[in-house]
Amino acid sequence: MTAPHDHVPLRDHWWPRPGWRPGRIALTWHLVFPHSTPLARHVAAYQRAFDGLPGVDPVPAEWLHLTVQAIGWADETPAATVSAVVDAVRARVSALAPFDLEFDRPTIYGEAVAIRSDPDAPVARLRETVRAGLRDVLGDDGVPTAPEQARGFLPHVTIAYSRVDADVAPYATALAGVVQPPTTVPITEVTLIRQERLLAPHWQYRWTVEAVAQLGAPPSASAGHRDDDLGQQLDL
């Protein structure tokens, strides 16, 4: 169980982050979970703990994700470059075997409430493989590192975002009252998404799918694979 001292006081996640503006699209590789009912149920149990507490917005099941590696802004990245990156990443990750991740209890990390994945190693290996694919196309200096990953990569799934600065105690107490076993999710692919950051009244990230790279499969097996249903802009 997560100890109270592991939690960090809440901070507003939706401050004006550099580069983001209304309607701007980021290109980034994620693990997404559109068909993982066990993960959605697991997350929902902890999200319900915040009912009645202000300023914390749960992430709808459709938009649960684990950030792997950004490419850049869509308006700054030519379509030919995106296509080349997709081909390179598919070729690289086809050499990796699928793996399972376990998700247990969430921690409040200030701006977000998130569940760390266990183990970290296969996700870190996947990220390094995706970055190698980016280097094949963009060169060593063309692979971005997100500010939050500069101090190290901590794979996680965010289950709620904070839009307040607040004492963590009532939120931590609410989470402590949830008792349930961890859940396991099979990871068979990594997805390139076109992601948008939506402020009021949505307070969430949404996306459409650009491409999918399958683990443990020849690159041709994932070519042209696109799940358009995942990208539906639902009002959740």
Secondary structure, DSSP 4 states (H G I P E B T S, - for coil): ---GGG-B-B--TTS--TT--TT-EEEEEEEE-TT-HHHHHHHHHHHHTTTT-TTEEEPPGGG-EEEEEEEEEGGGS-HHHHHHHHHHHHHHHTTSPPEEEEE---EEBSSEEEEEEE-SHHHHHHHHHHHHHHHHHH-GGG----GGGTT----EEEEEEE-S-B-SHHHHHHHHT-----EEEEE-EEEEEEEEEE-TTT-EEEEEEEEEEETTS-HHHHTT---GGGG-----
